[in-house]
Amino acid sequence: MKIGYSSRWLFVDDKEMNIFEELKYASSLGFEVFGLNLDRKQNRRLKNDDLIKLKKLAVNYGMKIIVRSPHHLNTSINSKELIKSVRENIRIAKLLGSDRLMIHAGHMLEELELDFQTSKSYKGKKRSDFRISQNRIQKRFEQLISNLKKIVSLGRQSGVKIVLENSGEYYQFGSNIVEYYKILKEVRGLKSSISTGHANISGNNVYEYISKCMTEIINLDLHDNHGEKDEHLPLGEGNIDFKSILLKLKSREDLTLLIDTYKNDFIERSLSNLRGILKSINS
């Protein structure tokens, strides 16, 4: 297992850092992996020279880089722009030496990518609130499966694994274990990233996700909550039993553990708690 830092799209109560400053900060804390999050617009604007510089710095720090596609990129629509965006994300991953690209399963709506305010307004809404027919939802789901098969193929051509993160809101696909597991089974070669926070809300059970998806999991996106909303709390400050989760995955050497919170203090507390848990299960 390697402990990773997920770069932030949002800075809360801390001075904002550019991506190079974030990498340096993560290195100073002893992280082994750096997750480049493309939700943040300035990270998408990085030129090839910037990416090469980032890779060299990571090598100097002894860190591996992995890449995360924008959270609200809608992978369930029939769109040339979608495939173009994913191709670019795969290109960035390959250039940085990342063996994986993490993506989400999109949603029922028409937009290619939701902005922050719009997505925030949809939090907690049920699928029935959108008055979209079951037939239309099913067609969108079928399009998602078709898209993911193509995306996995594109990733394979570049030596990049495509890793699907479970979603947390009802209107998003892959936001319940039945649907998420069905996607994994229907798309051959698709790997799994379990967001502990997402798997602990919207009526979900995080331990069921871990048990059911064991063989496909290669990443955990770690943050805590109390089971009601996506709080991105430090590990150990909600109701998720991280020790039980990590005990189940103890033998997985290829597993990355990305800490995904928005404050320096939260990150540092999470890291301290995570190291304590790993020490206890390995002793």
Backbone as a ProteinNet text record, in pm:
[ID]
protein_1_A
[PRIMARY]
MKIGYSSRWLFVDDKEMNIFEELKYASSLGFEVFGLNLDRKQNRRLKNDDLIKLKKLAVNYGMKIIVRSPHHLNTSINSKELIKSVRENIRIAKLLGSDRLMIHAGHMLEELELDFQTSKSYKGKKRSDFRISQNRIQKRFEQLISNLKKIVSLGRQSGVKIVLENSGEYYQFGSNIVEYYKILKEVRGLKSSISTGHANISGNNVYEYISKCMTEIINLDLHDNHGEKDEHLPLGEGNIDFKSILLKLKSREDLTLLIDTYKNDFIERSLSNLRGILKSINS
[TERTIARY]
84	0	87.3	48.3	119.6	22.7	68.2	-16.9	-2.5	-116.7	-115.6	-192.1	-159.5	-221.7	-300.8	-427.6	-508.4	-503.4	-452.3	-445.7	-586.7	-596.2	-726.2	-781.2	-912.3	-980	-1034.7	-1033.8	-1089.1	-997.1	-962	-881.6	-970.3	-979.1	-1064.4	-976.7	-980.4	-908.4	-756.5	-705.3	-560.6	-526.1	-402.1	-355.5	-354.7	-409.3	-414.8	-274.1	-251.8	-122.8	-139.4	-35.1	-36.2	7.4	4.3	25.9	167.1	265.1	402.8	420.1	352.1	355.8	285.3	175	105.9	194.5	263.3	353.1	462.2	518.9	623	565.7	444.8	379.1	356	305.9	280.7	410.6	516.1	646.4	697.3	675.8	724.1	658.3	538.7	466.1	497.9	574.9	614.8	521.1	433.2	345.1	427.3	383.2	451.4	388.2	262.6	186.4	121.9	116.8	52.7	-56.4	-180.4	-293	-321.3	-295	-322.5	-470.8	-541.2	-686	-718	-781.2	-812.4	-946	-1008.9	-1124.7	-1084.9	-966.1	-919.2	-878.3	-940	-921.7	-775.5	-701.5	-562.7	-476.9	-516.9	-443.5	-467.9	-584.6	-613.5	-535.8	-495.9	-424.3	-273.2	-225.2	-81.9	-33.5	75	134.7	225.5	270.4	359.3	482.8	540.4	659.8	629.7	509.5	469.8	456.4	396.3	376.1	509.4	601.5	734.8	807.8	792.6	852	792.5	661.2	592.6	642.6	657	705.1	847.2	933.5	1072.2	1079.7	997.4	994.8	947.8	844.7	793	900.9	974.1	1083.3	1188.1	1222.8	1321.4	1273.3	1141.5	1083	1058.4	1081.3	1055.9	908.6	828.7	684	635	528.2	458.6	338.2	309.8	191.7	82.8	-40.7	-157	-254.4	-344.8	-426.9	-575.3	-648.5	-793.2	-865.5	-955.4	-1037.8	-1133.4	-1184.6	-1281.7	-1400.7	-1435.9	-1541.8	-1674.3	-1709.1	-1840.6	-1840	-1732.9	-1731.9	-1833.6	-1929	-2042.2	-2009.9	-1965.9	-1924.9	-2043.4	-2164.6	-2282.3	-2351	-2291.6	-2356	-2283.9	-2357.3	-2300.5	-2240.9	-2110	-2047.8	-1903.4	-1871.3	-1732.8	-1644.7	-1703.5	-1627.3	-1587	-1674.3	-1641.4	-1518.2	-1521.6	-1409.4	-1282.3	-1296	-1180.7	-1120.9	-1207.1	-1160.5	-1089.9	-1147.5	-1087.3	-954.2	-948.2	-819.9	-711.4	-747.5	-651.6	-608.8	-703.7	-670.5	-576.3	-601.4	-513.7	-374.5	-370.2	-240.7	-161.9	-229.1	-164	-112.5	-194.9	-154.4	-28.6	-28.1	87.2	212	198.3	312.4	372.5	286.9	332.5	380.3	368.9	410.8	309.9	183.9	79	30.4	15.3	-34.1	-185.4	-251.8	-397.7	-459.7	-583.9	-666	-797.1	-829.9	-953.3	-1064.6	-1181.5	-1295.5	-1421.5	-1530	-1659.7	-1757.4	-1872.4	-1967.4	-2069.9	-2051.9	-2145.5	-2281.3	-2380.4	-2512.4	-2621.7	-2745.2	-2860.8	-2886.7	-2820.9	-2852.2	-2775.4	-2802.7	-2750.4	-2612.4	-2576.1	-2454.8	-2327.6	-2228.2	-2098.3	-2027.8	-2038.5	-1976.3	-2054.4	-2095.4	-2168	-2070.9	-2110.7	-2028.3	-2055	-1969.3	-1974.7	-2109.1	-2159.2	-2282.8	-2402.2	-2405.7	-2515.9	-2511.5	-2393.7	-2381.2	-2415.5	-2378.4	-2409.1	-2559.9	-2631.9	-2777.6	-2849.2	-2782.9	-2842.4	-2816.2	-2735	-2699.7	-2824.7	-2834.3	-2945.7	-3071.8	-3076.9	-3196.6	-3203.9	-3323.2	-3345.6	-3362.2	-3347.2	-3363.1	-3503.6	-3601	-3739.9	-3764.9	-3680.6	-3697.1	-3673.2	-3602.9	-3568.9	-3673.4	-3769	-3877.6	-3825	-3727.5	-3672.3	-3723.5	-3773.2	-3834.9	-3731.5	-3781.3	-3693.8	-3632.3	-3708.1	-3656.8	-3538	-3550.7	-3441.9	-3319.5	-3342.2	-3231.5	-3159	-3237.1	-3177.6	-3093.9	-3143.4	-3067.4	-2937.1	-2944.5	-2824	-2723.6	-2775.1	-2687.9	-2620	-2695.1	-2637.6	-2529.9	-2551.8	-2450.1	-2324.6	-2343.9	-2230.7	-2146.1	-2210.2	-2137.4	-2058.9	-2123.4	-2057.6	-1936.7	-1954.5	-1844.6	-1728.3	-1760.1	-1653.4	-1573.7	-1639.9	-1568.2	-1468.4	-1511.2	-1421.6	-1308.3	-1341	-1240.6	-1136.2	-1180.2	-1086.1	-993.3	-1048.9	-968.3	-865.7	-907.7	-815.1	-704	-741.6	-641.5	-542.4	-592.8	-507.3	-403.5	-445.1	-351.9	-235.6	-256.8	-152.1	-88.4	-127.8	-72.4	-124.7	-247.6	-308.4	-434.7	-440	-560.5	-669.4	-792.1	-906.2	-971.7	-986.8	-1030.9	-1157.5	-1265.4	-1394.3	-1416.3	-1437.5	-1471.1	-1622.2	-1667.9	-1810.6	-1856.5	-1976.1	-2032.6	-2108.3	-2146.1	-2210.4	-2353.6	-2397.7	-2530.9	-2624.2	-2752.2	-2849.5	-2857.3	-2845.7	-2862.5	-2742.7	-2633.8	-2513.5	-2516.2	-2467.4	-2456.3	-2343.4	-2359.3	-2257.9	-2264.1	-2380.5	-2394.9	-2461.5	-2483	-2527	-2451.8	-2435.1	-2348.2	-2397.6	-2528.3	-2581	-2541.6	-2564.5	-2534	-2383.7	-2309.2	-2163.3	-2101.7	-2142.7	-2086.7	-2126.4	-2246.7	-2290.4	-2201.9	-2165.8	-2076.7	-1941.8	-1885	-1754.5	-1760.1	-1869	-1880.1	-1902.3	-1971.1	-2003.7	-1889.1	-1797	-1686.4	-1557.1	-1518.3	-1399.7	-1274.7	-1193.4	-1069.1	-1081.1	-1203.3	-1224.3	-1186.6	-1107.4	-1065.2	-1149.7	-1132.5	-1218.4	-1140.9	-1196.8	-1152	-1272.5	-1260.5	-1371.2	-1348.2	-1439.1	-1441.6	-1514.3	-1440.7	-1502.6	-1615.5	-1595.4	-1699	-1824.5	-1810.6	-1926.9	-1999	-1921.8	-1980.5	-2046.9	-2041.5	-2099.4	-2222.3	-2268.9	-2387.1	-2488.5	-2599.8	-2704.6	-2751.9	-2761.4	-2812.2	-2714.8	-2586.6	-2486.5	-2420.5	-2346.5	-2268.5	-2126.3	-2032.8	-1896.2	-1832	-1864.3	-1803.2	-1853	-1976.3	-2030.1	-1955.7	-1927.4	-1848.6	-1713.8	-1645.5	-1512.2	-1519	-1611.3	-1623.3	-1657.8	-1749.4	-1798.7	-1696.7	-1618.4	-1529.6	-1382.9	-1356.4	-1219.9	-1120.1	-1159.5	-1062.7	-1030.4	-1119.6	-1097.5	-1038.1	-1039.4	-995.9	-845.2	-803.5	-661.4	-637.5	-745.9	-731	-845.5	-812.6	-914.3	-899.7	-1011.1	-1016	-1067.3	-980.1	-1009.3	-1054.9	-1176.8	-1227.8	-1343.2	-1377.2	-1472.4	-1598.8	-1705.6	-1830.1	-1913.6	-2033.7	-2121.4	-2236.7	-2225.1	-2324.8	-2442.2	-2441.4	-2555.2	-2521.4	-2400.8	-2359.4	-2209.9	-2165.1	-2025.5	-1941.4	-1891.5	-1826.3	-1675.8	-1611.2	-1464.9	-1390.9	-1429.8	-1366.1	-1234.8	-1148.8	-1027.9	-1063.1	-977.3	-998.1	-1009.3	-1109.9	-1128.4	-1218.2	-1271.2	-1355.3	-1501.1	-1534.4	-1672.6	-1704	-1785.5	-1821.9	-1771.9	-1677.3	-1622.9	-1511.3	-1516.9	-1415.4	-1305.4	-1206.9	-1101.1	-1012.3	-996.6	-913.1	-972.6	-1103.9	-1169.4	-1151.6	-1163.2	-1147.4	-1005.9	-907.6	-768.6	-721.6	-778.9	-748.1	-790.5	-907.2	-956	-861.4	-795.7	-712.5	-562.8	-530.3	-393.2	-290.3	-327.4	-230.2	-214.2	-288.9	-288	-172.4	-63.2	56.2	37.8	-55	-75.4	-172.5	-222.2	-326.4	-268.4	-330.8	-296.7	-407	-367.3	-458.9	-450.6	-544.9	-541.8	-622.3	-556.3	-626.5	-687.4	-819	-892.8	-975.1	-907.7	-975.2	-923.5	-986.8	-963.7	-886.6	-841.7	-766.4	-633.6	-528.9	-399.4	-412.7	-483.4	-500.8	-570.6	-673.9	-745.9	-653.9	-573.1	-481.1	-380.5	-324.1	-220.7	-276.8	-397.2	-460.7	-495.7	-544.2	-575.3	-450.1	-342.3	-217.3	-167.7	-172.4	-130.2	-217.8	-349.4	-440.5	-421.1	-401.6	-382.7	-254.2	-147	-21.2	-36.6	-112.2	-136.8	-212.8	-315.7	-394.4	-306.9	-228.1	-143.7	-39.5	13.6	110.6	45.2	-77.5	-145.7	-181.6	-216.4	-255.1	-134.2	-19.8	101.6	193.7	155.4	243.6	214.2
-119.9	0	124.5	223.2	350.8	463.2	552.7	662.1	781	833.9	942.5	1066.1	1174.3	1306.3	1340.9	1372.2	1415.7	1568	1619.8	1765.9	1823.8	1947.2	2005.2	2093.5	2085.8	2182	2296.7	2277.8	2376.8	2389	2512.8	2538.8	2607.4	2545.5	2598.6	2643.7	2772	2829.2	2830.8	2791.5	2790.6	2876.3	2923.5	2996.2	2902.5	2950.2	2867.2	2839.3	2716.9	2676.1	2640.6	2665.9	2611.6	2465.7	2396.6	2252.1	2215.6	2300.5	2273.3	2292.2	2391	2412.9	2298.7	2249.5	2135.8	2011.2	1987.6	1871.9	1881.8	2001.7	2023.2	2001	2052	2034.8	1886.2	1813.9	1670.8	1596.1	1632.4	1569.6	1596.8	1718.3	1754.5	1671.7	1619.4	1537.5	1388.5	1354.7	1215.5	1131.1	1194.8	1117.8	1048.3	930.7	852.8	871.1	913.5	927.1	1064.8	1124.1	1254.5	1239.3	1267	1257.4	1392.4	1404.5	1528.3	1533.5	1626.9	1639.3	1741.6	1695.6	1783.4	1855	1843.4	1927.4	2074.1	2101.3	2239.3	2292.3	2401.8	2451.4	2482	2538.1	2574.1	2448.9	2334.8	2210.8	2162.5	2191.6	2153.2	2239.4	2357.3	2449.3	2427	2326.8	2299.1	2258.4	2321.6	2288.3	2166.9	2114	1998.4	2025.5	2144	2179.1	2177.7	2223	2221.9	2078.4	1993.3	1854.4	1781.8	1809.1	1747.7	1795.4	1924.1	1979.2	1911.6	1892.5	1828.6	1685	1614.5	1476.3	1469.8	1560.2	1561.3	1592.1	1687.3	1720.6	1600.7	1532	1414.6	1306.9	1285	1186.7	1227.4	1355.6	1404.9	1386	1398.9	1380.9	1233.4	1145	1003.1	968.7	1044.6	1025.5	978.9	902.4	858.6	950	982.6	1063.6	974.4	996.9	936.7	1050.4	1027	1135.2	1105.6	1214	1205	1295.9	1238	1317.6	1406.1	1513.3	1598.3	1517.8	1542.6	1467.7	1472.3	1587.5	1603.9	1590.1	1533.5	1501.7	1389.9	1415.4	1322.7	1212.9	1099.1	987.9	906.3	953.5	877.1	937.6	1040.9	1101.1	1062.1	1066.4	1038	1168.2	1183	1312.3	1295.5	1357.1	1358.6	1438.9	1542.6	1624.9	1543.6	1453.4	1366.6	1282.4	1214.4	1127.8	1210.9	1329.3	1418.9	1453.4	1484.9	1519.6	1401.8	1282.3	1164.6	1130.7	1143.1	1121.2	1213.5	1338.8	1435.6	1396.2	1351	1306.5	1186.1	1093.5	977.2	1021.7	1117.3	1169.8	1228.8	1306.4	1367.3	1258.3	1157.2	1047.4	978.2	949.5	881.8	969.1	1097	1189.1	1195.9	1187.9	1197.1	1062.4	957.2	825.5	759.8	808.3	749	620	516.1	388.9	381.8	492.1	487.7	625.7	624.4	744.5	713.7	793.6	771.5	860	800	871.1	837.4	911.3	882.9	838.1	789.3	727.4	824.2	953.9	1047.5	1047.5	1102.1	1119.1	1118.6	1135.6	1121.8	1243.9	1354.7	1481.3	1497.1	1606.1	1623.2	1689.1	1765.7	1846.5	1761.5	1809.6	1742.2	1750.2	1867.1	1883	1985.8	1947.3	2038.9	2132.5	2258.6	2348.5	2323.6	2380.8	2353.9	2392	2509.9	2557.2	2470.6	2430.1	2345.1	2210.1	2149.5	2018.3	2027.2	2138.3	2157.3	2163.3	2225.8	2238.5	2104.6	2004.2	1872.7	1776.9	1817.1	1728.1	1682.4	1553.4	1496.4	1471.3	1519.4	1498.9	1355.5	1299.6	1164	1168.1	1056.4	1050.8	1091.1	1056	1088.8	1239.6	1315.5	1461.2	1526.9	1457.7	1515.7	1485.2	1401.3	1366.7	1319.1	1233	1170.4	1027.5	983.5	851.2	740.6	626.7	512.3	465	474.4	434.6	521.8	651.2	743.5	718.9	691.5	662.2	535.1	434.1	308.7	329.6	410.2	437.5	510.8	602.3	674.6	579.6	484.2	385.2	297.9	258.3	177.4	255	385	469.4	477	484.9	484.9	359.4	243.6	117.9	117.9	162.6	169.2	263.6	379.7	476.5	420.5	356.1	304.3	194	112	9.2	74.7	182.7	253.9	320.5	380.5	449.7	351.2	233.2	131.1	88.7	75.6	40.3	148.9	275.4	386.4	387.5	362.8	357.1	244.4	128.8	12.6	41.6	112.6	146.4	232.8	307.4	395.6	339.2	218.7	159	223.1	276.8	344.7	270.6	224.4	158.6	263.5	230.6	318	267.7	359.6	323.7	403.1	333.1	397.9	421.8	548.4	582	582.4	527.1	529.4	671.3	704.3	837.8	842.6	963.9	978.3	1029.4	1084.9	1144.3	1059.5	1058	969.8	989.3	1113.2	1139.3	1092.3	1056.4	1009.3	857.8	807.3	662.8	610.1	485.7	426.3	478.1	530	584.9	486.7	363.5	255.4	129.8	37.5	-78.3	-167.2	-183.2	-269.8	-214.9	-86.6	-23.3	-16.3	21.7	33.8	-100.9	-206.6	-339.4	-389.5	-357.1	-396.4	-332.2	-206.2	-138.7	-209.9	-240.5	-308.8	-442.4	-516.1	-648.1	-640.1	-535.2	-525.3	-468.1	-398.9	-336.6	-409.8	-498.7	-580.8	-492.6	-516.7	-441.2	-315.2	-277.9	-159.1	-190	-102	-118.3	-30.4	-50.7	15.9	106.4	225.8	315.4	339.7	305.4	324.8	451.3	546.2	664	624	621.2	578.7	672.9	802.1	898.9	881.5	863.1	843.3	712.6	610.4	479.4	474.3	586	590.1	681.2	731.3	817.9	763.7	833.7	797.7	653.5	611.7	478.7	366.2	398.4	297.7	239.4	131.4	66.8	50.1	124.1	125.7	-12.4	-93.1	-224.7	-320.9	-301	-382.8	-353.1	-225.4	-188.9	-260.2	-254.6	-313.7	-464.3	-531.9	-678	-721.4	-649.7	-690.3	-663.2	-557.8	-513.6	-546.4	-634.1	-663.6	-686.4	-769.5	-810.2	-698.3	-597.4	-489.1	-362.5	-352.3	-228.3	-209.6	-91.7	-57.4	79.7	145.5	274.3	294	357.4	406.3	557.2	626.9	771.8	794.7	839.3	836.6	970.7	971.3	1082.8	1029.1	1099.7	1049.3	1134.6	1079.9	1153.9	1076.3	1126.9	1063.2	986.6	962	882	959.2	1091.4	1172.3	1260	1315	1399	1386.8	1432.5	1418.4	1529.5	1506	1610.1	1624.1	1523.1	1522.2	1555.6	1485.8	1503.1	1424.6	1459.9	1379.6	1236.7	1143.3	1004.4	992	916.6	894.3	993.7	1092.1	1194.1	1185.2	1075.6	1043.5	906.8	828.9	697.2	580.5	605.8	498	426.1	293.2	210	178.2	266.5	250	128.8	95.3	-20.9	-147.9	-164.9	-283.6	-289.1	-173	-166	-205	-147.1	-170.4	-311.1	-369.7	-509.5	-601.4	-573.3	-655	-647.4	-532	-507.7	-512.7	-566.8	-564.6	-619.9	-722.5	-790.1	-723.4	-616.8	-554.6	-456.7	-503.5	-420.7	-310.2	-330.7	-231.6	-121.4	-126.4	-33.7	102.9	209.1	344.8	397.1	474.7	530.2	681.6	743.2	887.7	960.5	1045.8	1129.2	1247.8	1266.2	1364.1	1456.6	1553.3	1655.1	1792.4	1900.3	2032.1	2131.6	2087.3	2176	2112.2	2193.9	2141.7	2062.8	2120.7	2056.5	1921.8	1914.7	1789.7	1684.4	1729	1638	1581.4	1669.2	1625.4	1534.2	1562.7	1474	1339.3	1344.1	1219.2	1133.6	1197	1124	1058.8	1134.3	1079.7	961.5	975.5	867.4	745.6	769.4	658.7	581.8	654.5	587	503.1	554.9	479.5	351.7	359.6	240.9	136.3	181.7	89.1	23.6	99.7	43.8	-64.3	-39.7	-136.4	-265.2	-256.6	-378.6	-455	-389.4	-455.3	-503.6	-472	-511.1	-654.5
0	0	0	-81.2	-83.2	-47.3	40.6	85.9	-7.9	-52.2	-148.7	-104.4	-170.5	-149	-274	-258.4	-372.3	-381.1	-492.3	-506.1	-500.2	-454	-421.1	-532.2	-551.5	-639.6	-556.8	-423.9	-332.6	-211.3	-177.1	-57.6	45.7	163.5	270	385.7	416.8	531.3	515.7	401.8	379.5	258	253.8	136.2	16	-95.8	-215.8	-268.3	-313.3	-369.3	-516.3	-596.8	-732.5	-724.8	-837.9	-835.7	-792.5	-823.7	-783.6	-632.6	-579.2	-434.3	-361.2	-419	-358.1	-356.8	-467.1	-474.1	-367.2	-352	-250.4	-110.3	-87.1	42.7	71.2	-27.6	-9.7	19.9	-49.9	-27.1	114.2	162.7	296.5	405.8	376.7	473.5	458.7	355.6	336.5	253	174.8	87.1	-21.4	-62.2	-166.1	-304.1	-305.9	-430.7	-433.9	-553.4	-571.8	-676.2	-636.9	-729.2	-793.5	-922.2	-995.3	-1028.3	-968.1	-982.2	-1091.4	-1200.5	-1312.3	-1296.4	-1178	-1148.1	-1147.3	-1101	-1089.2	-1225.9	-1267	-1403	-1435.2	-1340.4	-1371.3	-1394.3	-1338.6	-1365.2	-1507.7	-1562.8	-1701.2	-1800.8	-1754.9	-1844.9	-1844.2	-1771.2	-1768.3	-1907.5	-1952.5	-2081.9	-2066.8	-2180.7	-2176.5	-2091.7	-2105.8	-2028.3	-1878.4	-1841.2	-1699.7	-1649.5	-1731.1	-1691.7	-1677.9	-1770	-1762.2	-1636.7	-1606.3	-1483.7	-1360.2	-1360.5	-1247.9	-1229.6	-1340.3	-1334.2	-1278.9	-1325	-1277.1	-1127.9	-1084.5	-942.1	-859.7	-909.2	-838	-826.9	-935.3	-932.8	-829.7	-826.8	-729.2	-585.9	-566.4	-433.3	-399.7	-497.1	-476.5	-474.9	-552	-553	-690.1	-687.1	-807.7	-830.3	-956.6	-988.9	-1047.6	-1002.6	-1067.4	-1101.1	-1196.2	-1251.5	-1229.7	-1195	-1171.9	-1271.4	-1351.4	-1442.8	-1362.2	-1424.9	-1355.1	-1302.6	-1179.8	-1110	-1186.1	-1242.2	-1303.3	-1455.8	-1510.8	-1653.2	-1677.2	-1765.4	-1781.2	-1881.8	-1830.6	-1915.6	-1968.8	-1946.9	-1992.5	-2114.8	-2176.1	-2292.3	-2422.1	-2530.1	-2661.8	-2714.4	-2699.4	-2728.1	-2774.5	-2887.3	-2934.4	-2839.7	-2777.6	-2683.1	-2560.6	-2517.7	-2405.1	-2437.3	-2550.2	-2588	-2607.1	-2662.7	-2678.8	-2542.1	-2446	-2311.4	-2245.5	-2259.4	-2197.4	-2263.9	-2396	-2465.9	-2410.6	-2387.5	-2333.8	-2192.5	-2112	-1976	-1978.9	-2071.5	-2087.2	-2131.9	-2223.2	-2269.8	-2153.4	-2069.8	-1953.3	-1859.5	-1836	-1747.7	-1801.6	-1931	-1990.9	-1982.5	-2011.4	-2007.6	-1867.1	-1765.7	-1626.7	-1571.3	-1651.6	-1605	-1512.8	-1516.6	-1434	-1498.1	-1418.2	-1471	-1469.6	-1421.4	-1408.8	-1427.7	-1473.4	-1481.9	-1411.7	-1311.8	-1237	-1291.9	-1311.8	-1368.1	-1287.8	-1316.2	-1255.7	-1365.1	-1321.2	-1414	-1472.5	-1452.7	-1512.7	-1443.2	-1512.9	-1451.7	-1558.5	-1515.5	-1603.6	-1691.1	-1662.2	-1727.9	-1859.4	-1930	-2065.7	-2072.6	-1969.6	-1976.2	-1982.3	-2055.4	-2061.7	-1926.7	-1862.8	-1731	-1649.4	-1530.8	-1443.2	-1372.9	-1356	-1276.9	-1128.1	-1044.6	-901.7	-840.2	-871	-809.8	-848.9	-976	-1021.6	-952.7	-948.3	-884.1	-735.3	-673.3	-531	-508.7	-602.8	-588.7	-603.4	-661.9	-681.8	-565.6	-470.8	-360.3	-284.5	-261.9	-185.7	-265.4	-391.1	-472.2	-522.5	-520	-570.4	-722.7	-787.2	-933	-975.3	-894.1	-926.9	-926.4	-856	-850.7	-986.5	-1075.7	-1205.5	-1312.7	-1279.2	-1372.4	-1507.6	-1501.5	-1621.1	-1625.4	-1740.3	-1749.8	-1727.7	-1678	-1656.8	-1788.2	-1895.5	-2026.4	-2067.2	-2043	-2078.1	-1989	-1861.7	-1771.1	-1814.9	-1856.2	-1901.2	-2027.1	-2119.5	-2241.9	-2209.6	-2114.7	-2073.6	-2008.1	-1928.9	-1865.3	-1971.5	-2072.5	-2180.7	-2255.1	-2273	-2336.9	-2250.4	-2118.9	-2025.8	-2043.3	-2048.1	-2064	-2194.8	-2301.4	-2432.3	-2427	-2364.2	-2353.1	-2272.8	-2161.4	-2075.1	-2144.8	-2223.6	-2299.8	-2395.5	-2459.4	-2550.6	-2473.2	-2359.5	-2278.8	-2225.9	-2180.4	-2134.1	-2247.4	-2368	-2485	-2515.5	-2508.9	-2532.4	-2427.5	-2302.7	-2197.6	-2219.1	-2258.1	-2281.3	-2388.9	-2493.3	-2601.4	-2553.5	-2445.5	-2391.3	-2264.3	-2224.4	-2103	-1975.8	-1983.4	-1868.8	-1827.6	-1702.3	-1651.6	-1627.7	-1662.3	-1633	-1504.6	-1409.8	-1275.3	-1242.8	-1214.4	-1190.2	-1041.1	-1005.9	-867.4	-848.9	-737.2	-706.3	-676.5	-721	-700	-567.8	-526.2	-397	-399.8	-514.3	-520.3	-605.6	-569.2	-633.9	-785.4	-832.6	-975.9	-1058.4	-989.4	-1057.1	-1070.9	-1183.3	-1199	-1110	-1066.3	-979.1	-837.6	-796.8	-661.6	-565.8	-610.1	-521.2	-561.6	-469	-491.4	-604.7	-620	-726	-863.6	-882.7	-1011.8	-1035.9	-933.4	-946.9	-982.3	-912.3	-937	-1076.4	-1119.5	-1253.6	-1360.3	-1340	-1435.2	-1440.4	-1324.1	-1319.2	-1392.4	-1376	-1437.1	-1587.9	-1633.7	-1777.2	-1860.1	-1794.9	-1869.5	-1835.2	-1921.3	-1897.7	-1891.5	-1789.5	-1775.8	-1693	-1657.1	-1574.7	-1430.4	-1369.8	-1231	-1140.2	-1008.7	-911.2	-816.7	-793.9	-686.9	-597.1	-471.3	-378.4	-296.9	-312.4	-225.8	-98.7	12.3	137.7	178.2	153.1	188.1	106.3	-25.5	-112.5	-78.9	-41.8	-12.1	124.7	197.6	331.9	339.3	220.9	218	117	103.2	5.8	23.8	149.5	178.6	153.3	134.7	102	226.7	205.5	310.1	257.6	313.8	262.9	268.4	370	384.7	277.5	232.2	122.6	-7.2	-30.6	-149.4	-148.2	-35.1	-25.3	-48.5	17.1	6.3	-135.5	-198.5	-330	-441.4	-426.3	-535.4	-510.4	-414.1	-368.8	-482.5	-579.2	-681.8	-780.2	-791.5	-888.2	-825.1	-692.7	-626.4	-638.3	-688.7	-687.3	-622.6	-582.1	-513.7	-413.7	-302.2	-209.3	-200.3	-213.8	-196.3	-54.2	33.8	176.6	232.5	283.5	363.1	445.6	552.1	650.3	651.6	705.9	729.5	831.4	859.7	958	892.4	761.1	692.1	636	652.7	606.5	486.4	482.7	370.2	348.9	232.5	190.3	254	374.9	453.9	429.4	374.6	354.2	484	590.7	720.8	727.6	823.7	845.1	884.1	849	886.1	1038.1	1081.6	1223.7	1291.9	1215.3	1276.8	1231.5	1161.6	1128.2	1185.2	1113.1	1166.3	1082.4	991.1	908.2	983.5	982.2	1048.1	946.4	938.2	838.3	867.8	993.7	1027	967.9	977.5	920.9	769.8	704.8	559.3	518.4	585.1	546.6	583	686.4	718.4	604.3	543.5	432	311.3	295.5	177.7	210	324.3	376.8	279	204.7	117.4	-19	-45.3	-178.6	-194.2	-250.6	-266.4	-369.9	-464.6	-570.6	-530.1	-407.8	-363.3	-328.8	-382.2	-339.8	-249.2	-150.5	-51.1	-59.4	-129.6	-151.2	-44.5	32.5	129.9	55.6	71.8	-8.5	81.4	142.2	222.1	180	227	167.9	255.1	372.1	459.9	498	512.7	554.8	684.3	779.3	909.7	895.8	810.9	788.6	724.5	629.5	561.3	660.5	742.6	836.3	944.9	991.3	1089.1	1026.1	902.3	831.3	813.7	775.5	752.4	881.5	989.6	1118.6	1159.6	1144.2	1180.3	1090.6	960.5	866.3	897.6	924.6	958.5	1085.7	1180.9	1303.2	1276.9	1190	1155.3	1084.2	985.6	911	1001.6	1094	1189	1274.7	1318	1404.5	1332.8	1203.1	1132.3	1078.5	1074.5	1024.3	1135.1	1260.5	1372.7	1418.7
[MASK]
+++++++++++++++++++++++++++++++++++++++++++++++++++++++++++++++++++++++++++++++++++++++++++++++++++++++++++++++++++++++++++++++++++++++++++++++++++++++++++++++++++++++++++++++++++++++++++++++++++++++++++++++++++++++++++++++++++++++++++++++++++++++++++++++++++++++++++++++++++++++++++

